[in-house]
Amino acid sequence: MKGTAAPVAFLALLRRDLVLGLRYLADLSNPLLLFLIVITLFPLSLGPDKNLLQSLAPAIIWVAAVLASSLSLDAVFRSDYEDGSLEQILLSPSPALVLVGAKILAHWLLSGAPLILFALLAGVFLYLPKAAILPLVLTLLLGTPVLSLVGAVAGALTVGLRGSALLQTLIILPLYIPLLIFATAAINHAVQGQAIAGELYFLGALLVLALTLAPLAVASSLRIRVG
């Protein structure tokens, strides 16, 4: 029974967070609307130059994705902290790492996964070449989980604080810089016909590092904040 308790708790908390996230569609749609607004503003400000938009499209899409993901970080633990369920989660007999992982996965499924679909639409809008579509999807598949994992650490450190959204942004944006650099470099190199294995390996290494360290940091931070 003990061996099956953790997976059952993981799935139960994941299902709960997904149901709650879908129930409050405003919180779910705001990051996606911000993503679309940012994507729309660049062509309006830069003009309809196809070549210019093509060259800037990878950076535009990734910057918009980072901003959209940052907007939803405050909601990862805030509602649980306010209604007291976060304390119950930490006091659960199931390992805190497992339950924290469920909440981070739910955040990615609700915010990161839809961004990948919206990014494909943005690529068409910004005249992204066909050669860049697959690298764009691969970088987003590797990179958006990192956004959720690193963002969850900032969310755990600032949960319950006033003005936490701004503080979270100040914490995480410097940590996102390597991700932005290698993700946009991979897409640009793919357009130029160059190999992108090195950039993808680096993004994969970032994902493995985040998967290893972020849940530990989140669980420890939440115990400090709640305790």
C-alpha positions as CSV (number, residue, x, y, z in Angstrom):
1,M,0.0,0.0,0.0
2,K,2.8,2.4,0.8
3,G,4.3,1.9,-2.6
4,T,1.2,3.0,-4.3
5,A,0.3,5.9,-2.0
6,A,2.6,8.4,-3.7
7,P,1.5,7.8,-7.3
8,V,-2.2,7.9,-6.2
9,A,-1.6,11.2,-4.3
10,F,0.3,12.6,-7.3
11,L,-2.5,11.8,-9.7
12,A,-5.2,13.0,-7.3
13,L,-3.4,16.4,-6.8
14,L,-2.7,16.7,-10.5
15,R,-6.4,16.1,-11.4
16,R,-7.5,18.5,-8.7
17,D,-5.3,21.3,-10.0
18,L,-6.3,20.7,-13.6
19,V,-10.0,20.8,-12.7
20,L,-9.5,24.0,-10.7
21,G,-7.4,25.6,-13.5
22,L,-10.1,24.8,-16.1
23,R,-12.8,26.1,-13.8
24,Y,-11.2,29.6,-13.6
25,L,-10.7,30.2,-17.3
26,A,-9.7,33.9,-16.8
27,D,-6.5,32.9,-15.0
28,L,-5.9,30.4,-17.7
29,S,-6.5,32.7,-20.6
30,N,-4.7,35.8,-19.4
31,P,-1.2,34.5,-20.1
32,L,-2.3,33.3,-23.6
33,L,-3.8,36.7,-24.3
34,L,-0.6,38.4,-23.2
35,F,1.3,36.1,-25.6
36,L,-0.9,37.1,-28.5
37,I,-0.7,40.8,-27.6
38,V,3.1,40.8,-27.6
39,I,3.2,38.9,-30.9
40,T,0.8,41.3,-32.4
41,L,2.6,44.5,-31.2
42,F,5.9,43.6,-32.8
43,P,4.6,43.6,-36.5
44,L,2.6,46.8,-35.8
45,S,5.7,48.5,-34.5
46,L,8.3,47.1,-36.9
47,G,6.2,47.3,-40.0
48,P,5.2,44.6,-42.5
49,D,8.8,43.8,-43.7
50,K,8.7,40.1,-44.2
51,N,12.5,39.6,-44.0
52,L,12.8,41.6,-40.8
53,L,9.9,39.7,-39.1
54,Q,11.4,36.4,-40.2
55,S,14.8,37.2,-38.7
56,L,13.3,38.4,-35.4
57,A,10.5,35.8,-35.1
58,P,12.4,33.3,-32.9
59,A,13.3,35.9,-30.4
60,I,9.8,37.5,-30.5
61,I,8.1,34.2,-29.8
62,W,10.4,33.2,-27.0
63,V,10.3,36.5,-25.3
64,A,6.5,36.4,-25.5
65,A,6.5,32.9,-24.1
66,V,8.7,33.9,-21.1
67,L,6.4,36.9,-20.4
68,A,3.3,34.9,-20.6
69,S,4.7,32.1,-18.4
70,S,5.8,34.7,-15.8
71,L,2.3,36.1,-15.6
72,S,0.8,32.8,-14.4
73,L,3.4,32.0,-11.7
74,D,1.7,33.8,-8.9
75,A,-1.2,31.4,-9.2
76,V,0.7,28.2,-8.7
77,F,0.6,28.2,-4.9
78,R,-1.3,31.4,-4.0
79,S,-4.8,29.9,-3.8
80,D,-3.6,26.9,-1.8
81,Y,-1.8,29.2,0.6
82,E,-4.8,31.4,1.1
83,D,-7.3,28.6,1.8
84,G,-4.9,26.6,4.0
85,S,-4.7,23.5,1.7
86,L,-1.0,24.1,1.1
87,E,-0.2,23.3,4.7
88,Q,-2.3,20.1,4.4
89,I,-0.3,19.2,1.3
90,L,3.0,19.6,3.1
91,L,1.7,17.6,6.1
92,S,0.5,14.8,3.9
93,P,2.2,11.4,4.4
94,S,3.1,11.4,0.8
95,P,6.5,12.9,-0.1
96,A,6.4,16.6,-0.6
97,L,8.5,16.3,-3.7
98,V,5.8,14.1,-5.3
99,L,3.0,16.6,-4.6
100,V,5.1,19.6,-5.6
101,G,5.9,17.8,-8.9
102,A,2.1,17.3,-9.5
103,K,1.5,21.0,-9.0
104,I,4.3,22.0,-11.3
105,L,3.1,19.5,-14.0
106,A,-0.4,20.9,-13.7
107,H,1.0,24.4,-14.2
108,W,2.8,23.3,-17.3
109,L,-0.2,21.5,-18.8
110,L,-2.4,24.6,-18.2
111,S,0.1,27.3,-19.3
112,G,3.2,25.8,-21.1
113,A,1.5,23.2,-23.4
114,P,-1.1,25.7,-24.8
115,L,1.8,28.2,-25.5
116,I,3.3,25.6,-27.9
117,L,0.2,25.6,-30.0
118,F,-0.1,29.4,-29.9
119,A,3.6,29.7,-30.9
120,L,2.8,27.7,-34.0
121,L,0.2,30.2,-34.9
122,A,2.5,33.1,-34.1
123,G,5.1,31.5,-36.4
124,V,2.7,31.8,-39.3
125,F,1.9,35.3,-38.4
126,L,5.6,36.3,-38.2
127,Y,6.5,34.5,-41.5
128,L,8.6,31.9,-39.7
129,P,10.2,29.6,-42.4
130,K,9.1,26.0,-42.6
131,A,12.6,24.9,-41.6
132,A,12.2,26.6,-38.3
133,I,8.8,25.0,-37.3
134,L,10.2,21.7,-35.9
135,P,13.1,23.4,-34.1
136,L,10.6,25.8,-32.6
137,V,8.5,23.0,-31.3
138,L,11.5,21.1,-29.9
139,T,12.9,24.1,-28.1
140,L,9.5,24.9,-26.6
141,L,9.0,21.2,-25.5
142,L,12.3,21.4,-23.8
143,G,12.1,24.9,-22.6
144,T,8.6,25.5,-21.3
145,P,8.9,22.9,-18.6
146,V,12.0,24.7,-17.4
147,L,10.0,27.9,-17.3
148,S,7.4,26.2,-15.0
149,L,10.1,24.5,-12.8
150,V,12.2,27.6,-12.3
151,G,9.1,29.8,-11.9
152,A,7.7,27.5,-9.3
153,V,10.8,28.1,-7.2
154,A,10.2,31.8,-7.3
155,G,6.5,31.3,-6.6
156,A,7.3,29.2,-3.5
157,L,9.8,31.8,-2.2
158,T,7.3,34.6,-2.5
159,V,4.0,33.0,-1.7
160,G,1.9,35.1,0.6
161,L,4.0,38.2,0.1
162,R,2.5,41.5,-1.1
163,G,3.7,42.4,-4.6
164,S,4.9,38.9,-5.1
165,A,4.4,39.0,-8.9
166,L,7.0,41.8,-9.4
167,L,9.4,40.0,-7.0
168,Q,9.0,36.8,-8.9
169,T,9.8,38.5,-12.2
170,L,13.0,40.0,-10.7
171,I,14.0,36.6,-9.4
172,I,13.4,34.5,-12.5
173,L,14.2,36.7,-15.5
174,P,18.0,36.5,-15.0
175,L,17.7,32.7,-14.8
176,Y,15.8,32.5,-18.1
177,I,18.5,34.3,-20.1
178,P,20.5,31.1,-21.0
179,L,17.3,29.4,-22.0
180,L,16.4,32.3,-24.3
181,I,19.9,32.5,-25.8
182,F,20.1,28.8,-26.7
183,A,16.5,28.4,-27.8
184,T,16.6,31.3,-30.2
185,A,20.1,30.2,-31.4
186,A,18.8,26.7,-32.3
187,I,15.9,28.1,-34.4
188,N,18.2,30.6,-36.2
189,H,20.8,28.0,-36.9
190,A,18.1,25.6,-38.3
191,V,16.9,28.4,-40.7
192,Q,20.5,28.8,-41.9
193,G,20.8,25.0,-42.4
194,Q,23.3,24.5,-39.6
195,A,23.2,21.7,-37.0
196,I,21.3,22.4,-33.8
197,A,22.1,19.3,-31.8
198,G,24.4,21.3,-29.4
199,E,21.7,23.8,-28.5
200,L,19.1,21.0,-28.0
201,Y,21.5,19.1,-25.8
202,F,22.1,22.2,-23.7
203,L,18.3,22.8,-23.4
204,G,17.9,19.1,-22.4
205,A,20.6,19.5,-19.8
206,L,18.8,22.6,-18.4
207,L,15.6,20.5,-18.2
208,V,17.3,17.7,-16.4
209,L,18.9,20.1,-14.0
210,A,15.6,21.9,-13.3
211,L,13.8,18.5,-12.8
212,T,16.5,17.5,-10.3
213,L,16.8,20.6,-8.3
214,A,13.6,22.7,-8.6
215,P,11.3,20.3,-6.7
216,L,13.7,20.2,-3.8
217,A,14.0,24.0,-3.7
218,V,10.2,24.4,-4.0
219,A,9.5,21.9,-1.2
220,S,12.1,23.5,1.1
221,S,10.8,27.1,0.3
222,L,7.2,26.1,1.0
223,R,8.1,24.6,4.4
224,I,9.8,27.9,5.3
225,R,7.0,30.1,4.1
226,V,4.2,28.0,5.7
227,G,6.1,27.1,8.8
